[in-house]
Amino acid sequence: MRILFNNVNFDSRSGPNGFGLKLARQLIKIGHEIVAQDPDVALSFIQGYVPGTKNVLRLDGIWFNVSQDWKKMNEPILKSYDLADSIIVQSEFNKELVFNYFGKRENVQVVHNGTDLSIIEKIQPANTDSSRSETWLCASSWRPHKRLAENIEYFQHASGEKDTLFVAGSGDAKAAVDCKDPRVVYVGDLPWEHLISLMKAASNFIHLAYLDHCPNVVVDARAAGCRIVCSDSGGTAEIAGNDAVVVKDANWDFSPTALYEPPKLDMSNLGLPMQPKANNIVDVCDQYCEIFENLIA
């Protein structure tokens, strides 16, 4: 197949673009062609439409934060949703979210994100201080709903006195949280390979974000061998694995909400982990190909 990636920047390290690069590489590896014109199918990320061909829209989530003009921000996404021949959403949560805001339609498929296990396997674990009994990690583009303070709180609640929590990611995480615990180490925004190396040295990855969709960083952390600690809101628990620690979150009725004012978590209120989903880009790519082939058959 000739596949056009629309609204994807392969040079960007953001979650959607990083996943797009992994997917494109796997498509090429199995014999498909990534093109800029005359495609058999166009795959648009978040929004977009390419006339004259079959269109698949991969939704990264939609807007519902009352502190933003969410209706206006959703307009181009809704237009793309209505025009596309097929929709891919990243989680069952995303499917329910989109149906609540945009209405139900045919050809909406759930395909969870995946990562390249063959590359991760070759990356060596980071050389962390061997005197520490256990290494913990969290990483994100830090905003209030990612709950860095709660990640640190969970670490302090569940860790040993010699354990260390590394905090990676963009944004001024250190300034955002008043934490004087010397066991919490801020390492900033790391290249993907360096982050994977740190994940492979860590035993636990904390991601207590509120209403996250299908975070690629959690897919990577699970693939690197981390046990995931997450909340049960959004779609994160769907990809966290059956050994995950799942903290129950406040119920949400899908109405617009103050996303950057997430509710408090009770760290002792635990739920049950879910059955693991495929996290290998090989399997995920096969699911994308099946959707493409059904459209152009």
Sequence and secondary structure as in RCSB ss.txt:
>XXXX:A:sequence
MRILFNNVNFDSRSGPNGFGLKLARQLIKIGHEIVAQDPDVALSFIQGYVPGTKNVLRLDGIWFNVSQDWKKMNE
PILKSYDLADSIIVQSEFNKELVFNYFGKRENVQVVHNGTDLSIIEKIQPANTDSSRSETWLCASSWRPHKRLAE
NIEYFQHASGEKDTLFVAGSGDAKAAVDCKDPRVVYVGDLPWEHLISLMKAASNFIHLAYLDHCPNVVVDARAAG
CRIVCSDSGGTAEIAGNDAVVVKDANWDFSPTALYEPPKLDMSNLGLPMQPKANNIVDVCDQYCEIFENLIA
>XXXX:A:secstr
 EEEEES  TT  SHHHHHHHHHHHHHHHTT EE SSS SEEEEESS   TTSEEEEEE     BTTS HHHHHH
HHHHHHHH SEEEESSHHHHHHHHHHH   S EEE    B HHHHHHS      TTSS EEEEE    GGG HHH
HHHHHHHHS TT EEEEESSS HHHHS    TTEEEEES  HHHHHHHHHH SEEEE  SS    HHHHHHHHTT
 EEEEESSTTHHHHS TT EEE      SS B TTS     TT EE        BHHHHHHHHHHHHHHHH 
